[in-house]
Amino acid sequence: MKAGKNVRTFCGKDGRKVVLRTLRWEDFDDLLELINSLVEEKVDIVRTEKVSRQEEIDWLAGALGRLEKDEIFYLTAEVGGKVVANSEIRRETGHSGHVGTVGIAIGKGYRDIGIGTEIMKALIDQAGRWGLQVLTLNVFASNKRAFHVYEKVGFVETGRIPRKFLRDGEYIDEIIMTKLLE
C-alpha cells in the first residue's frame, strides 16, 4: 500500500474533522510525541519506557517498508494536521496466514469521539481486502474503554491470561479478543 493514502474522512463526535490515512515519513515527530505521551500517561500499553528519536527513526523506516510491501497495514488518524492515533493490522504467516493481529493507540484528548471505532472499521475492511478470516487483538483487562469499542465492532473475548501485567504493584489480566470475518 502507498504511504500517505487517504482511507476515510469523518467528523468526530466533538465536530473535529478526522482523516484516516496510511503512515508517511512526515508523521515522524507526531508519532514520536504520541508514543512518548502514552508512556508518560501510563496508559494500558505494554511499553513502559519512552522511545528515543533513533528508535523511532528505525521503527518508522521499517514500518514504511512493510507498508509498501503490503506486509502490514498502518493506519493513522489525523486531526488538524496532527497525527493523534496510530494502528496496524499484521498478517500472520504459515498455517496462520488467514489470521490478522490488530493494534491501536489513541492520544489523550482524542478518545471517546469515535476515532477508535472508525479505525477499527477501516482495519476490518482492510482485513477483508486481504482475504483474512480471523482477527485477534490483546487488551489490558483494565482498559474498559477499548474493550467496549472492540465489542461494538464485533470482537468477543476468547481468552484471558491472568496476571499478565504488573503495574504499580497491581496485576492486570490480558484479554484475548477475536472476530471471525465472513
FENVENUR-V104122 format. One record per backbone hydrogen bond with DSSP energy under -1.0 kcal/mol. NH is the residue of the N-H (numbers start at 1). CO is the residue of the C=O. Records with the same first field share a line. If there is no record, write none. Layout:
# FENVENUR-V104122
NH=CO ; CO
This chain:
# FENVENUR-V104122
4=23
5=2
7=20
8=20
10=18
12=16
13=113
15=12
18=10
19=78
20=8
21=76
22=5
27=24
28=25
31=27
32=28
33=29
34=30
35=31
36=32
37=33
38=34
39=35
40=36
41=37
43=38
45=43
56=52
57=53
58=54
59=55
60=56
61=57
62=58
63=59
64=60
65=61
66=62
67=63
68=64
69=65
70=67
71=66
72=66
73=89
75=87
76=21
77=85
78=19
79=82
82=79
84=77
85=77
86=105
87=75
88=103
89=73
90=101
91=71
92=99
96=93
97=94
99=96
100=134
101=90
102=136
103=88
105=86
107=84
110=107
118=114
119=115
120=116
121=117
122=118
123=119
124=120
125=121
126=122
127=123
128=124
129=125
130=126
131=128
132=127
133=98
134=98
135=179
136=100
137=177
139=175
141=173
143=140
144=142
147=143
148=144
149=145
150=146
151=147
152=148
153=149
154=151
155=150
156=178
158=176
159=176
161=174
164=161
165=172
167=170
170=167
172=165
174=161
175=139
176=159
177=137
178=156
179=135
181=133
